[in-house]
Amino acid sequence: MAVTTNDLRNGMTLALDEGLFTVVEFQHVKPGKGGAFVRTKLKNVRTGAVLDRTFRADERVEQAIVQKHEMQYLYNDGSSYVFMDTTSYDQVHVARETLGDAAKFLKESDNAVLELYESEIVGVALPAAVELQVTNTEPGLQGDRVSGARKSATLETGLVLQVPLFVNPGERIKVDTRTGQYITRA
């Protein structure tokens, strides 16, 4: 579906010659001399690379229709991640590369929203925060309460991150899926 650059909105997906891109931000510019243009920051859906691109005002671009399906993560079969559609019970195999960093936050039976473009899975949307269990970390020492001190912790998905000294193995913590950082104990 063709749209003009005047219709661009944040979050809109575009099918350009270079690939599939999501509009991160855009700005209409009308200089005193010359024609108006639209300055954009685009994020490649497949690779995550950010591209700055300028379009003429009223230039036509192809809008990509990305469908979102809520699916449940079942298991990792070694080469791919297996998801199940919660309405039709169809199973879908997704390559590790397609999931990107989202794979670090998925545990069995979690729900995720898979993004499809022309029957190809191009991404996954996770909640802003997930609860994960700490499987390995050094125990906190009694009286060791240095303000802001951190230690490494390994979570049930294999993700390693920095946590406060009072977090112990077996505890559940909330992790921000956008930054990969500790939020709070669950």
MDAnalysis code that builds the backbone (N, CA, C; Angstrom):
import MDAnalysis as mda
import numpy as np

u = mda.Universe.empty(558, n_residues=186, atom_resindex=np.repeat(np.arange(186), 3), trajectory=True)
u.add_TopologyAttr("name", ["N", "CA", "C"] * 186)
u.add_TopologyAttr("resid", np.arange(1, 187))
u.add_TopologyAttr("resname", ["MET", "ALA", "VAL", "THR", "THR", "ASN", "ASP", "LEU", "ARG", "ASN", "GLY", "MET", "THR", "LEU", "ALA", "LEU", "ASP", "GLU", "GLY", "LEU", "PHE", "THR", "VAL", "VAL", "GLU", "PHE", "GLN", "HIS", "VAL", "LYS", "PRO", "GLY", "LYS", "GLY", "GLY", "ALA", "PHE", "VAL", "ARG", "THR", "LYS", "LEU", "LYS", "ASN", "VAL", "ARG", "THR", "GLY", "ALA", "VAL", "LEU", "ASP", "ARG", "THR", "PHE", "ARG", "ALA", "ASP", "GLU", "ARG", "VAL", "GLU", "GLN", "ALA", "ILE", "VAL", "GLN", "LYS", "HIS", "GLU", "MET", "GLN", "TYR", "LEU", "TYR", "ASN", "ASP", "GLY", "SER", "SER", "TYR", "VAL", "PHE", "MET", "ASP", "THR", "THR", "SER", "TYR", "ASP", "GLN", "VAL", "HIS", "VAL", "ALA", "ARG", "GLU", "THR", "LEU", "GLY", "ASP", "ALA", "ALA", "LYS", "PHE", "LEU", "LYS", "GLU", "SER", "ASP", "ASN", "ALA", "VAL", "LEU", "GLU", "LEU", "TYR", "GLU", "SER", "GLU", "ILE", "VAL", "GLY", "VAL", "ALA", "LEU", "PRO", "ALA", "ALA", "VAL", "GLU", "LEU", "GLN", "VAL", "THR", "ASN", "THR", "GLU", "PRO", "GLY", "LEU", "GLN", "GLY", "ASP", "ARG", "VAL", "SER", "GLY", "ALA", "ARG", "LYS", "SER", "ALA", "THR", "LEU", "GLU", "THR", "GLY", "LEU", "VAL", "LEU", "GLN", "VAL", "PRO", "LEU", "PHE", "VAL", "ASN", "PRO", "GLY", "GLU", "ARG", "ILE", "LYS", "VAL", "ASP", "THR", "ARG", "THR", "GLY", "GLN", "TYR", "ILE", "THR", "ARG", "ALA"])
u.atoms.positions = np.array([
    [0.851, -1.172, 0.000],
    [0.000, 0.000, 0.000],
    [0.898, 1.237, 0.000],
    [0.773, 2.076, -0.994],
    [1.609, 3.268, -1.114],
    [1.027, 4.413, -0.287],
    [1.898, 5.098, 0.456],
    [1.517, 6.281, 1.221],
    [2.534, 7.375, 0.907],
    [2.177, 8.611, 1.200],
    [3.141, 9.691, 0.990],
    [3.931, 9.910, 2.274],
    [5.069, 10.564, 2.139],
    [5.909, 10.809, 3.318],
    [5.230, 11.769, 4.291],
    [4.224, 12.498, 3.845],
    [3.466, 13.365, 4.755],
    [2.601, 12.547, 5.712],
    [2.338, 11.285, 5.370],
    [1.497, 10.422, 6.208],
    [2.301, 9.571, 7.194],
    [3.617, 9.731, 7.229],
    [4.440, 8.890, 8.108],
    [4.087, 9.115, 9.573],
    [4.131, 8.026, 10.342],
    [3.888, 8.054, 11.776],
    [4.910, 7.155, 12.464],
    [5.232, 7.440, 13.722],
    [6.138, 6.576, 14.481],
    [5.527, 5.180, 14.599],
    [6.372, 4.160, 14.394],
    [5.909, 2.784, 14.488],
    [5.423, 2.207, 13.175],
    [5.233, 3.048, 12.157],
    [4.787, 2.583, 10.847],
    [5.914, 1.776, 10.198],
    [5.578, 0.706, 9.495],
    [6.574, -0.132, 8.823],
    [6.548, 0.146, 7.329],
    [7.751, 0.324, 6.762],
    [7.882, 0.642, 5.348],
    [8.685, -0.430, 4.635],
    [8.271, -0.768, 3.410],
    [9.021, -1.697, 2.565],
    [9.811, -0.856, 1.568],
    [11.102, -0.648, 1.853],
    [11.972, 0.135, 0.980],
    [12.858, -0.813, 0.179],
    [13.606, -0.267, -0.774],
    [14.515, -1.093, -1.581],
    [15.558, -1.785, -0.710],
    [15.992, -1.121, 0.375],
    [17.020, -1.674, 1.266],
    [16.479, -2.742, 2.210],
    [15.162, -2.869, 2.332],
    [14.561, -3.863, 3.225],
    [13.347, -3.314, 3.939],
    [12.994, -3.959, 5.048],
    [11.824, -3.606, 5.847],
    [12.260, -2.713, 7.004],
    [11.646, -1.534, 7.157],
    [12.054, -0.576, 8.174],
    [10.858, -0.068, 8.958],
    [11.084, 0.203, 10.250],
    [10.085, 0.819, 11.110],
    [10.490, 2.262, 11.338],
    [9.538, 3.178, 11.280],
    [9.815, 4.596, 11.512],
    [9.993, 4.811, 13.017],
    [11.201, 5.235, 13.410],
    [11.487, 5.525, 14.812],
    [11.097, 6.961, 15.121],
    [11.504, 7.881, 14.236],
    [11.085, 9.271, 14.384],
    [11.114, 9.943, 13.016],
    [10.356, 11.007, 12.897],
    [10.299, 11.745, 11.634],
    [10.098, 13.216, 11.943],
    [10.526, 14.064, 10.979],
    [10.379, 15.497, 11.170],
    [10.137, 16.142, 9.802],
    [9.061, 16.898, 9.698],
    [8.774, 17.654, 8.473],
    [9.568, 18.956, 8.543],
    [10.318, 19.250, 7.476],
    [11.150, 20.451, 7.446],
    [10.760, 21.287, 6.233],
    [10.512, 22.564, 6.458],
    [10.179, 23.500, 5.380],
    [11.195, 24.630, 5.442],
    [12.286, 24.489, 4.682],
    [13.290, 25.562, 4.695],
    [12.762, 26.811, 3.986],
    [13.388, 27.931, 4.247],
    [12.955, 29.182, 3.610],
    [13.188, 29.157, 2.113],
    [14.162, 28.407, 1.696],
    [14.514, 28.334, 0.283],
    [14.455, 26.871, -0.133],
    [13.845, 26.566, -1.244],
    [13.775, 25.180, -1.697],
    [12.503, 24.493, -1.241],
    [12.388, 23.226, -1.619],
    [11.179, 22.468, -1.307],
    [11.213, 21.838, 0.078],
    [10.046, 21.513, 0.591],
    [9.934, 20.865, 1.895],
    [10.422, 19.425, 1.790],
    [10.882, 18.870, 2.923],
    [11.326, 17.481, 2.960],
    [11.017, 16.870, 4.318],
    [11.149, 15.562, 4.400],
    [10.883, 14.838, 5.642],
    [12.162, 14.097, 6.039],
    [12.673, 14.422, 7.214],
    [13.870, 13.761, 7.749],
    [13.393, 12.637, 8.669],
    [13.899, 11.408, 8.450],
    [13.436, 10.259, 9.239],
    [14.604, 9.493, 9.841],
    [14.298, 8.784, 10.906],
    [15.213, 7.801, 11.485],
    [14.466, 6.473, 11.391],
    [15.043, 5.514, 10.649],
    [14.394, 4.237, 10.384],
    [15.209, 3.104, 10.997],
    [14.516, 2.093, 11.519],
    [15.189, 0.927, 12.109],
    [14.879, -0.299, 11.264],
    [15.919, -0.996, 10.821],
    [15.751, -2.208, 10.035],
    [15.107, -3.276, 10.910],
    [13.991, -3.825, 10.464],
    [13.238, -4.794, 11.261],
    [14.039, -6.077, 11.462],
    [14.795, -6.502, 10.447],
    [15.513, -7.770, 10.518],
    [16.848, -7.663, 11.254],
    [17.599, -6.585, 11.023],
    [18.942, -6.482, 11.599],
    [19.023, -5.557, 12.798],
    [18.068, -4.639, 12.937],
    [18.102, -3.689, 14.046],
    [18.950, -2.460, 13.754],
    [19.588, -2.395, 12.576],
    [20.424, -1.250, 12.221],
    [19.549, -0.008, 12.029],
    [20.074, 1.137, 12.457],
    [19.336, 2.392, 12.340],
    [19.880, 3.175, 11.152],
    [18.969, 3.740, 10.372],
    [19.310, 4.446, 9.144],
    [18.649, 5.823, 9.174],
    [19.428, 6.878, 8.890],
    [18.859, 8.216, 8.735],
    [18.597, 8.425, 7.253],
    [17.380, 8.833, 6.920],
    [17.039, 8.990, 5.504],
    [16.152, 10.222, 5.344],
    [16.386, 10.942, 4.272],
    [15.601, 12.132, 3.970],
    [14.782, 11.877, 2.707],
    [13.499, 12.211, 2.781],
    [12.583, 12.062, 1.641],
    [12.071, 13.434, 1.240],
    [11.727, 13.600, -0.041],
    [11.031, 14.804, -0.478],
    [9.604, 14.766, 0.091],
    [9.039, 15.933, 0.316],
    [7.641, 15.983, 0.762],
    [6.775, 15.413, -0.361],
    [5.765, 14.686, -0.012],
    [4.836, 14.048, -0.952],
    [5.454, 12.914, -1.763],
    [6.658, 12.461, -1.403],
    [7.241, 11.295, -2.076],
    [6.457, 10.062, -1.641],
    [6.235, 9.150, -2.576],
    [5.460, 7.955, -2.262],
    [6.390, 6.839, -1.808],
    [6.006, 6.174, -0.710],
    [6.745, 5.025, -0.188],
    [5.749, 3.892, 0.049],
    [6.255, 2.682, 0.074],
    [5.390, 1.505, 0.240],
    [5.266, 1.173, 1.726],
    [4.036, 1.184, 2.233],
    [3.796, 0.798, 3.617],
    [3.660, -0.717, 3.680],
    [4.387, -1.336, 4.600],
    [4.319, -2.786, 4.789],
    [3.298, -3.086, 5.873],
    [2.407, -4.019, 5.598],
    [1.407, -4.421, 6.582],
    [1.990, -5.586, 7.380],
    [2.291, -5.315, 8.643],
    [2.862, -6.332, 9.529],
    [1.751, -6.816, 10.456],
    [1.475, -8.111, 10.385],
    [0.443, -8.699, 11.239],
    [1.079, -9.178, 12.536],
    [0.337, -9.058, 13.613],
    [0.852, -9.475, 14.918],
    [-0.009, -10.613, 15.439],
    [0.662, -11.718, 15.815],
    [-0.033, -12.884, 16.349],
    [0.535, -13.216, 17.716],
    [-0.370, -13.343, 18.697],
    [0.091, -13.744, 20.024],
    [0.305, -15.250, 20.017],
    [1.493, -15.663, 20.423],
    [1.836, -17.079, 20.443],
    [2.516, -17.429, 21.764],
    [2.477, -18.713, 22.063],
    [3.100, -19.210, 23.295],
    [4.389, -19.930, 22.939],
    [5.479, -19.585, 23.651],
    [6.762, -20.232, 23.428],
    [6.724, -21.604, 24.105],
    [6.996, -22.669, 23.324],
    [6.937, -24.022, 23.862],
    [8.313, -24.532, 24.290],
    [9.266, -24.580, 23.347],
    [10.591, -25.115, 23.669],
    [11.585, -24.756, 22.577],
    [12.869, -25.000, 22.879],
    [13.948, -24.802, 21.909],
    [14.386, -26.191, 21.476],
    [14.309, -26.477, 20.161],
    [14.678, -27.816, 19.683],
    [16.138, -27.905, 19.259],
    [16.934, -26.900, 19.620],
    [18.350, -26.910, 19.285],
    [18.673, -25.970, 18.149],
    [17.909, -26.036, 17.062],
    [18.178, -25.170, 15.924],
    [17.179, -24.020, 15.822],
    [16.028, -24.156, 16.452],
    [15.014, -23.102, 16.377],
    [14.144, -23.104, 17.629],
    [13.389, -22.041, 17.769],
    [12.453, -21.897, 18.875],
    [11.063, -22.248, 18.350],
    [10.321, -23.037, 19.110],
    [9.004, -23.500, 18.673],
    [7.932, -22.724, 19.431],
    [7.038, -22.087, 18.658],
    [5.915, -21.329, 19.199],
    [4.621, -21.977, 18.764],
    [3.559, -21.796, 19.568],
    [2.248, -22.331, 19.233],
    [1.250, -21.178, 19.179],
    [0.479, -21.136, 18.101],
    [-0.597, -20.168, 17.975],
    [-1.659, -20.528, 19.004],
    [-2.038, -19.580, 19.854],
    [-2.966, -19.885, 20.951],
    [-4.405, -20.066, 20.496],
    [-4.721, -19.710, 19.243],
    [-6.093, -19.917, 18.771],
    [-6.219, -21.148, 17.883],
    [-5.261, -21.350, 16.964],
    [-5.366, -22.485, 16.040],
    [-4.517, -23.688, 16.468],
    [-3.657, -23.506, 17.462],
    [-2.750, -24.549, 17.970],
    [-1.717, -24.997, 16.937],
    [-1.515, -24.212, 15.870],
    [-0.458, -24.507, 14.903],
    [0.892, -24.189, 15.536],
    [1.904, -24.994, 15.218],
    [3.243, -24.751, 15.737],
    [4.111, -24.122, 14.664],
    [4.934, -23.156, 15.069],
    [5.803, -22.427, 14.167],
    [7.228, -22.515, 14.689],
    [8.180, -22.837, 13.801],
    [9.595, -22.874, 14.164],
    [10.233, -21.550, 13.756],
    [10.909, -20.904, 14.705],
    [11.517, -19.602, 14.466],
    [13.020, -19.701, 14.714],
    [13.815, -19.223, 13.749],
    [15.274, -19.258, 13.881],
    [15.735, -18.316, 14.985],
    [16.827, -18.668, 15.642],
    [17.398, -17.869, 16.732],
    [17.721, -16.453, 16.253],
    [18.238, -16.326, 15.025],
    [18.616, -15.018, 14.488],
    [17.405, -14.097, 14.349],
    [16.247, -14.667, 14.047],
    [15.031, -13.870, 13.879],
    [14.596, -13.250, 15.201],
    [14.782, -13.985, 16.299],
    [14.369, -13.492, 17.612],
    [15.310, -12.425, 18.143],
    [16.595, -12.501, 17.780],
    [17.565, -11.529, 18.270],
    [17.706, -11.596, 19.778],
    [17.743, -10.441, 20.429],
    [17.925, -10.370, 21.882],
    [16.714, -10.881, 22.654],
    [15.560, -10.966, 22.025],
    [14.345, -11.424, 22.715],
    [14.495, -12.850, 23.232],
    [15.346, -13.657, 22.596],
    [15.540, -15.044, 23.023],
    [16.090, -15.123, 24.442],
    [16.819, -14.116, 24.883],
    [17.397, -14.109, 26.232],
    [16.332, -13.999, 27.321],
    [15.138, -13.541, 26.950],
    [14.091, -13.292, 27.938],
    [12.955, -14.311, 27.884],
    [12.994, -15.253, 26.933],
    [11.907, -16.223, 26.778],
    [12.136, -17.463, 27.614],
    [11.106, -17.860, 28.337],
    [11.134, -19.158, 29.011],
    [9.888, -19.922, 28.593],
    [9.948, -21.226, 28.734],
    [8.849, -22.067, 28.266],
    [7.518, -21.622, 28.851],
    [6.488, -21.655, 28.019],
    [5.098, -21.285, 28.302],
    [4.866, -19.773, 28.402],
    [5.869, -18.950, 28.092],
    [5.668, -17.498, 28.032],
    [4.931, -17.134, 26.751],
    [4.161, -16.058, 26.806],
    [3.504, -15.548, 25.610],
    [4.343, -14.435, 25.000],
    [4.361, -14.383, 23.676],
    [5.052, -13.336, 22.937],
    [4.227, -13.014, 21.707],
    [4.397, -11.813, 21.172],
    [3.681, -11.408, 19.971],
    [4.665, -11.475, 18.800],
    [4.416, -12.413, 17.877],
    [5.265, -12.554, 16.707],
    [4.740, -11.644, 15.596],
    [5.669, -10.958, 14.928],
    [5.312, -10.037, 13.859],
    [5.577, -10.713, 12.520],
    [4.534, -10.814, 11.671],
    [4.645, -11.475, 10.378],
    [4.450, -10.479, 9.245],
    [5.311, -10.603, 8.223],
    [5.182, -9.817, 7.005],
    [5.213, -10.792, 5.844],
    [4.101, -10.885, 5.111],
    [3.966, -11.819, 3.995],
    [4.384, -13.235, 4.409],
    [3.856, -13.728, 5.496],
    [4.068, -15.061, 6.081],
    [5.505, -15.308, 6.554],
    [6.335, -14.268, 6.609],
    [7.695, -14.393, 7.149],
    [7.725, -13.727, 8.522],
    [8.282, -14.414, 9.507],
    [8.389, -13.839, 10.840],
    [9.567, -12.873, 10.833],
    [9.293, -11.608, 11.136],
    [10.333, -10.584, 11.073],
    [10.718, -10.039, 12.440],
    [10.006, -10.424, 13.478],
    [10.352, -9.928, 14.801],
    [9.440, -10.470, 15.864],
    [9.768, -10.123, 17.096],
    [8.966, -10.548, 18.236],
    [8.857, -9.369, 19.199],
    [7.669, -9.187, 19.761],
    [7.437, -8.127, 20.743],
    [7.199, -8.776, 22.100],
    [7.976, -8.363, 23.078],
    [7.853, -8.890, 24.436],
    [7.236, -7.830, 25.327],
    [6.724, -8.245, 26.493],
    [6.275, -7.235, 27.456],
    [7.477, -6.381, 27.897],
    [7.217, -5.219, 28.471],
    [8.298, -4.316, 28.885],
    [9.198, -4.949, 29.937],
    [8.639, -5.829, 30.770],
    [9.422, -6.484, 31.821],
    [8.980, -7.939, 31.963],
    [9.927, -8.813, 32.310],
    [9.616, -10.217, 32.547],
    [10.184, -10.633, 33.906],
    [9.567, -11.663, 34.494],
    [10.073, -12.218, 35.747],
    [10.890, -13.454, 35.434],
    [12.131, -13.493, 35.931],
    [13.013, -14.633, 35.723],
    [13.649, -15.025, 37.046],
    [14.005, -16.306, 37.144],
    [14.601, -16.815, 38.372],
    [16.123, -16.765, 38.280],
    [16.760, -16.361, 39.380],
    [18.224, -16.328, 39.456],
    [18.698, -17.757, 39.724],
    [19.537, -18.297, 38.832],
    [20.034, -19.659, 39.023],
    [21.415, -19.689, 39.655],
    [22.211, -18.635, 39.431],
    [23.560, -18.647, 39.966],
    [24.039, -17.223, 40.220],
    [24.514, -16.987, 41.435],
    [25.159, -15.725, 41.791],
    [25.885, -15.940, 43.107],
    [26.846, -15.107, 43.394],
    [27.536, -15.206, 44.680],
    [26.580, -14.739, 45.761],
    [26.559, -15.429, 46.900],
    [25.655, -14.979, 47.971],
    [26.106, -13.628, 48.527],
    [25.133, -12.810, 48.915],
    [25.453, -11.514, 49.517],
    [26.040, -11.710, 50.898],
    [27.019, -10.898, 51.265],
    [27.653, -11.014, 52.576],
    [26.915, -10.148, 53.581],
    [26.781, -10.653, 54.818],
    [26.120, -9.904, 55.879],
    [26.911, -8.629, 56.146],
    [26.248, -7.513, 56.149],
    [26.902, -6.241, 56.432],
    [27.502, -5.580, 55.202],
    [27.543, -6.287, 54.082],
    [28.109, -5.716, 52.856],
    [26.998, -4.969, 52.128],
    [26.806, -3.730, 52.447],
    [25.704, -2.951, 51.884],
    [26.214, -1.655, 51.247],
    [27.251, -1.760, 50.476],
    [27.776, -0.590, 49.789],
    [26.692, -0.083, 48.836],
    [26.405, 1.190, 48.896],
    [25.334, 1.759, 48.082],
    [25.649, 1.623, 46.601],
    [24.730, 1.004, 45.863],
    [24.873, 0.874, 44.423],
    [25.792, -0.239, 43.968],
    [26.320, -1.044, 44.899],
    [27.226, -2.128, 44.512],
    [26.451, -3.214, 43.766],
    [27.097, -3.838, 42.801],
    [26.457, -4.849, 41.956],
    [27.315, -6.095, 41.865],
    [26.667, -7.205, 41.469],
    [27.364, -8.471, 41.214],
    [26.694, -9.151, 40.033],
    [27.397, -10.070, 39.396],
    [26.854, -10.801, 38.247],
    [25.890, -11.876, 38.717],
    [24.832, -12.081, 37.937],
    [23.870, -13.141, 38.225],
    [23.476, -13.807, 36.903],
    [23.358, -15.142, 36.927],
    [22.898, -15.898, 35.765],
    [21.440, -16.258, 35.998],
    [20.592, -16.007, 34.994],
    [19.166, -16.278, 35.117],
    [18.818, -17.594, 34.434],
    [17.583, -18.061, 34.626],
    [17.144, -19.359, 34.108],
    [17.223, -19.470, 32.596],
    [17.226, -18.342, 31.874],
    [17.323, -18.381, 30.420],
    [18.768, -18.328, 29.930],
    [19.723, -18.195, 30.869],
    [21.135, -18.097, 30.506],
    [21.626, -16.663, 30.445],
    [20.729, -15.703, 30.574],
    [21.094, -14.289, 30.552],
    [21.931, -13.955, 31.789],
    [23.031, -13.233, 31.600],
    [23.873, -12.772, 32.706],
    [23.734, -11.270, 32.795],
    [23.421, -10.770, 34.000],
    [23.275, -9.335, 34.195],
    [23.744, -8.952, 35.579],
    [23.849, -7.646, 35.808],
    [24.290, -7.116, 37.093],
    [23.073, -6.890, 37.991],
    [23.159, -7.376, 39.246],
    [22.081, -7.230, 40.218],
    [22.656, -6.665, 41.515],
    [21.811, -6.111, 42.391],
    [22.296, -5.636, 43.691],
    [22.812, -6.804, 44.541],
    [23.626, -6.483, 45.543],
    [24.261, -7.506, 46.375],
    [23.273, -8.369, 47.157],
    [22.067, -7.852, 47.467],
    [21.117, -8.606, 48.292],
    [20.356, -9.693, 47.528],
    [20.494, -9.784, 46.214],
    [19.793, -10.797, 45.421],
    [20.527, -12.136, 45.553],
    [19.778, -13.204, 45.856],
    [20.356, -14.529, 46.081],
    [19.845, -15.542, 45.068],
    [20.553, -16.668, 44.886],
    [20.073, -17.722, 43.982],
    [18.686, -18.215, 44.407],
    [17.843, -18.526, 43.432],
    [16.498, -19.020, 43.710],
    [15.450, -17.921, 43.753],
    [15.868, -16.679, 43.876],
    [14.906, -15.571, 43.912],
    [14.449, -15.227, 42.509],
    [13.248, -14.646, 42.419],
    [12.714, -14.189, 41.129],
    [12.896, -12.677, 41.074],
    [13.349, -12.201, 39.907],
    [13.557, -10.768, 39.721],
    [12.861, -10.307, 38.450],
    [12.581, -9.012, 38.397],
    [12.017, -8.417, 37.185],
    [13.161, -7.820, 36.382],
    [13.119, -8.088, 35.047],
    [14.147, -7.602, 34.147],
    [13.484, -6.795, 33.035],
    [14.048, -5.635, 32.723],
    [13.555, -4.789, 31.636],
    [13.990, -5.416, 30.314],
    [13.040, -5.775, 29.441],
    [13.378, -6.449, 28.181],
    [13.960, -5.487, 27.149],
    [13.781, -4.204, 27.325],
    [14.341, -3.234, 26.371],
    [15.820, -2.983, 26.631],
    [16.209, -2.930, 27.916],
    [17.594, -2.619, 28.253],
    [18.365, -3.829, 28.767],
    [17.651, -4.869, 29.218],
    [18.312, -6.046, 29.776],
    [18.850, -5.796, 31.174],
    [18.262, -4.863, 31.908],
    [18.752, -4.531, 33.237],
    [17.757, -4.932, 34.332],
    [18.307, -5.158, 35.516],
    [17.540, -5.493, 36.722],
    [16.611, -4.324, 37.065],
    [15.350, -4.653, 37.426],
    [14.405, -3.629, 37.867],
    [14.197, -3.741, 39.385],
    [13.688, -4.925, 39.810],
    [13.373, -5.132, 41.218],
    [13.178, -6.613, 41.488],
    [13.075, -6.968, 42.757],
    [12.713, -8.345, 43.096],
    [11.240, -8.544, 42.837],
    [10.870, -9.747, 42.426],
    [9.464, -10.033, 42.119],
    [8.745, -10.544, 43.354],
])
